[in-house]
Each structure stands twice: as C-alpha cells, then as structure tokens.
Amino acid sequence: MATTTEAHKRAREYETIYVLRQDVDPDGADKVAGRVAEVVARESGKLVKVETWGRRKLAYTVAKQRRGVYYYLKYLGGGAVVSELERNLRMLDTVVKFQTVLLRDDVEVDTVAIDPEEVKFTRIELMPEEEKEESRERMLGLIETPEERPRAAPEGDFGDEVPEELDEDWVSAKSEVAKVEAAKVEAAKVEAAKSEVAKSEVAKEEPAKTEGEGEKS
C-alpha cells in the first residue's frame, strides 16, 4: 500500500503547445481550454502553468492559416495524460497544430509549487475585422495562398518567438501526407534511373551480338 501511495506522488513533467485557427472566437477558444483542463484532471494529471500567447504568425501556411492562436501548457502526469490530451486535440477542428515535450522523467509531485493564478486560461480577444475578412477571403480562394509544405528544418517552425527547444515533432496531418508523397516521388526517380541503366546495357550488347554473327558467316 505504501508503495502504491508513493508511486502516485511521482510523475513526469510535460509541456504542450497547441495552436488554434486564427479566426477562432473567444468562446471557441474557451471550449478547447475547458476540454484540455478536463482531460488533464480526468487522467490524474495536474496543470502547473498555462500561458496564452495569443495570435502569432505561423512559420508556414497550415490549412490556409497564416497565423494562429498559441497556448502553452506545463503539467504533471503519466503517458496516459499525453495520449488522451493529444487524442482530443486531434479531434478538434479549431486546432491546427500541437506538440508535446517531456521535460523531466521523475518528479516528486508534492515538491512542485502551483500558483492558482498561473493555471488559469486567459480569454483571447476578438479577431480584428480586417484580419477576419482576409481569412474568409483566403478560405474561399479569393486570395492566393502559398503552397503548404512539410517541415524542412527545425528552426522557426513555431513562427514568432517560440522557444527553440520546442521546435520538433509538430503534428500536422498534411505535412505527413507530403512526406509520404515525397517518398513516392523519390522512389519513382530511383526506378526510372534503374530502367535507364538497363536500357543502356542492352544497347551496348546489341552491336556486339551483330558483329559476332557477322564473323561466323
């Protein structure tokens, strides 16, 4: 019994950044925040710090979004907390990207001081009308959108002023599809090269055969 109790007092420390669509309204953002807090609590986790970074420019266009609303979370828990949190974020249409990083593998929960004011989600402001109109026109295809691309290099992948240590392993369904398509293209190039080599070898052999037959006759 003592061992079980002790196990509950230790946890891992994670941080997660998730990004909402730039045109999300305050109520929509609050619903996501409520879902996040509910999932962490339900999976016996504990929020340590919450920061609303607001609207920032994305490193590249994602789902026709050039900007997004950033949220930062630090929390304690086990792998189940991360799995369930990411599962919920993945299902929400307003979430365009998210990432989780393990900070510490073994933390004594009782030693972590939590300020109630630091675990509150700050309500975002309404999106400026001019940005809202541009976003709507972009979604309708009235404004040209740069072609979406998969992550090429770690730096800058978070957009404006995001900590360097958090720039790996972003979850983006479209970037994963792009990676698969790139792999297919590369494989096709390899096969084409092999085919050209084979044709070249056959072409070299044909004159030799003809010359040999002429000598026999």
C-alpha positions as a printed Julia matrix, in Angstrom:
217×3 Matrix{Float64}:
   0.0     0.0     0.0
   2.83    2.36    0.86
   4.47    1.59   -2.49
   1.28    2.45   -4.39
   0.88    5.71   -2.5
   4.48    6.63   -3.2
   4.0     5.88   -6.9
   1.07    8.29   -7.08
   3.28   11.04   -5.65
   5.73   10.82   -8.54
   5.05   11.81  -12.13
   6.57   13.1   -15.33
   6.58   16.75  -16.3
   5.46   17.68  -19.8
   4.81   20.81  -21.78
   2.44   21.1   -24.7
   1.91   23.9   -27.18
  -1.26   23.88  -29.25
  -2.31   26.31  -31.94
  -5.87   27.25  -32.85
  -7.17   28.68  -36.11
  -6.54   32.4   -36.43
 -10.28   33.1   -36.84
 -11.36   31.22  -33.7
 -13.66   33.29  -31.48
 -13.19   33.65  -27.7
 -15.98   31.16  -26.94
 -14.43   28.56  -29.26
 -11.02   29.03  -27.66
 -12.56   28.71  -24.19
 -14.2    25.42  -25.16
 -10.84   23.98  -26.18
  -9.25   25.27  -22.97
 -12.04   23.66  -20.93
 -11.53   20.35  -22.74
  -7.78   20.48  -22.09
  -8.2    21.16  -18.37
 -10.86   18.45  -18.08
  -8.68   15.83  -19.79
  -5.64   16.56  -17.63
  -7.71   16.34  -14.44
  -9.56   13.2   -15.55
  -6.28   11.38  -16.26
  -4.97   12.25  -12.76
  -2.65   14.92  -14.12
  -2.02   18.36  -12.69
  -1.62   21.66  -14.53
   1.45   23.6   -13.39
   1.46   26.57  -15.75
  -0.79   27.93  -18.51
   0.1    30.78  -20.86
  -1.98   32.31  -23.64
   0.49   33.63  -26.19
  -2.24   34.99  -28.47
  -2.23   35.36  -32.25
   1.15   34.86  -33.9
   2.44   34.27  -37.39
   2.97   30.63  -38.36
   6.29   29.62  -39.89
   4.36   28.46  -42.97
   0.75   28.19  -44.08
  -1.21   25.34  -42.47
  -4.77   24.57  -43.59
  -4.82   28.0   -45.3
  -3.95   29.67  -42.0
  -1.05   32.14  -41.9
  -1.5    32.94  -38.21
  -2.71   31.01  -35.2
  -3.65   31.43  -31.54
  -0.93   29.86  -29.38
  -1.37   28.24  -25.96
   1.37   26.86  -23.72
   0.81   24.24  -21.01
   3.1    22.7   -18.4
   1.67   19.79  -16.43
   2.42   16.66  -14.4
   1.16   13.2   -15.18
   1.87    9.92  -16.92
   1.83    8.79  -20.52
  -1.94    8.36  -20.4
  -2.37   12.11  -19.89
  -0.37   12.92  -23.02
  -2.09   10.28  -25.13
  -5.58   11.4   -24.14
  -4.76   15.09  -24.45
  -3.33   14.68  -27.94
  -6.24   12.45  -28.97
  -8.67   15.2   -28.01
  -6.64   17.95  -29.68
  -6.5    15.88  -32.85
 -10.31   15.63  -32.96
 -10.94   19.37  -32.59
 -11.41   21.23  -35.88
 -10.18   24.51  -34.39
  -6.76   23.0   -33.55
  -4.28   23.2   -36.44
  -1.07   22.06  -34.71
   0.22   20.77  -31.38
   3.38   19.41  -29.83
   4.34   17.77  -26.53
   7.8    17.59  -24.97
   8.93   15.61  -21.92
  10.75   17.95  -19.54
  11.52   15.72  -16.55
  11.12   11.97  -16.23
  10.75   11.66  -12.46
   9.2    14.44  -10.41
   8.02   14.33   -6.82
   4.59   15.91   -7.12
   4.49   17.31   -3.58
   7.61   19.39   -4.23
   6.05   21.27   -7.16
   4.51   24.57   -6.06
   1.48   25.6    -8.09
   0.14   29.15   -8.18
  -3.64   29.06   -8.87
  -3.32   32.25  -10.94
  -0.78   30.6   -13.26
  -3.08   27.74  -14.25
  -5.91   29.94  -15.49
  -6.62   30.24  -19.21
  -6.74   33.87  -20.33
  -9.65   34.72  -22.62
  -8.48   35.85  -26.06
  -9.63   38.99  -27.82
 -11.84   39.01  -30.88
 -10.01   38.79  -34.18
  -9.62   42.24  -35.86
 -12.18   42.74  -38.62
  -9.55   43.31  -41.33
  -7.82   40.03  -40.45
 -11.16   38.26  -40.28
 -12.08   39.43  -43.8
  -8.68   38.38  -45.16
  -9.04   34.97  -43.51
 -12.51   34.5   -45.01
 -11.29   35.5   -48.49
  -8.33   33.15  -48.18
 -10.6    30.24  -47.24
 -12.77   30.99  -50.29
  -9.7    31.04  -52.53
 -10.05   34.72  -53.37
  -6.53   35.38  -52.09
  -3.61   33.33  -53.32
  -2.22   31.09  -50.58
   1.43   29.96  -50.68
   1.68   26.22  -51.25
   1.77   24.31  -48.0
   4.98   22.42  -47.43
   6.25   19.88  -44.89
   8.71   20.95  -42.19
  12.14   21.26  -43.79
  14.23   22.38  -40.84
  13.59   22.69  -37.09
  14.34   26.39  -36.73
  11.39   28.77  -36.98
   8.77   26.05  -37.27
   6.74   27.6   -34.48
   6.56   31.02  -36.09
   7.06   34.12  -33.93
   9.28   33.94  -30.86
   8.71   30.34  -29.81
  11.43   28.66  -27.67
  13.97   26.73  -29.73
  13.73   23.61  -27.57
  10.09   23.22  -28.6
  10.57   23.2   -32.36
  10.49   19.43  -33.04
   7.78   16.89  -33.85
   4.85   19.13  -34.73
   1.77   17.19  -35.55
   0.35   18.16  -38.94
  -1.63   15.68  -40.98
  -0.92   17.49  -44.22
   2.85   17.54  -43.6
   2.75   13.77  -43.03
   0.93   13.29  -46.34
   3.52   15.49  -48.03
   6.31   13.35  -46.61
   4.67   10.2   -47.99
   4.19   11.8   -51.41
   7.82   12.96  -51.44
   8.95    9.43  -50.65
   6.85    8.09  -53.55
   8.37   10.64  -55.94
  11.88    9.72  -54.8
  11.15    6.01  -55.26
   9.84    6.68  -58.77
  13.05    8.57  -59.62
  15.15    5.63  -58.43
  13.12    3.17  -60.54
  13.43    5.43  -63.6
  17.19    5.61  -63.14
  17.43    1.81  -62.9
  15.36    1.49  -66.08
  17.67    3.87  -67.96
  20.74    1.91  -66.85
  19.14   -1.36  -68.01
  18.29    0.13  -71.42
  21.85    1.41  -71.78
  23.3    -2.04  -71.04
  21.0    -3.65  -73.62
  22.02   -1.06  -76.23
  25.69   -1.86  -75.64
  25.14   -5.6   -76.02
  23.23   -5.4   -79.36
  26.19   -4.22  -81.56
  28.45   -6.88  -80.03
  25.97   -9.62  -80.94
  25.64   -8.36  -84.53
  29.41   -8.25  -85.0
  29.82  -11.78  -83.65
  27.2   -13.14  -86.04
  28.94  -11.5   -88.99
  32.23  -13.23  -88.18
  30.52  -16.65  -88.13
  29.14  -16.19  -91.6
